[in-house]
Amino acid sequence: MPLTTQQVEHIARLAKLNLTPEEIKKFTVELTVVLDYIDQLKTVETRDVGPTDRIGSGESRLRDDVAEPSLPAEEVLKLAPRHTQEFILVPKVLG
């Protein structure tokens, strides 16, 4: 299912990406290849395949979650490049 350049431009706008005309052509081809592959995967019969959400024995090898003392707030604030009396100041991320 080939994508049109208009669809790629729309996706780029939604993702807030500024693409050059060359990039739009490139991504139109690349995304079409990905979507074609997904279409192939849709045809694979999986009715008799068991769940494969884990590889191996399924036992967790994570350490126990143990509460430990953390740094005092004053020390954390000293490590921050910008802060107020109580809060670390970070750059604005969203619009």
Contacts in CASP RR format, 6 or more apart in sequence:
PFRMAT RR
TARGET T0000
AUTHOR 0000-0000-0000
METHOD contacts of the structure
MODEL  1
MPLTTQQVEHIARLAKLNLTPEEIKKFTVELTVVLDYIDQLKTVETRDVG
PTDRIGSGESRLRDDVAEPSLPAEEVLKLAPRHTQEFILVPKVLG
1 32 0 8 1.000
1 35 0 8 1.000
1 36 0 8 1.000
1 39 0 8 1.000
2 28 0 8 1.000
2 32 0 8 1.000
3 28 0 8 1.000
3 31 0 8 1.000
3 32 0 8 1.000
3 35 0 8 1.000
4 28 0 8 1.000
5 24 0 8 1.000
5 25 0 8 1.000
5 28 0 8 1.000
7 28 0 8 1.000
8 19 0 8 1.000
8 24 0 8 1.000
8 27 0 8 1.000
8 28 0 8 1.000
8 31 0 8 1.000
9 19 0 8 1.000
9 24 0 8 1.000
11 31 0 8 1.000
12 18 0 8 1.000
12 19 0 8 1.000
12 24 0 8 1.000
12 27 0 8 1.000
19 27 0 8 1.000
73 86 0 8 1.000
76 88 0 8 1.000
77 83 0 8 1.000
77 86 0 8 1.000
77 88 0 8 1.000
80 88 0 8 1.000
80 89 0 8 1.000
82 88 0 8 1.000
82 89 0 8 1.000
82 90 0 8 1.000
83 89 0 8 1.000
END
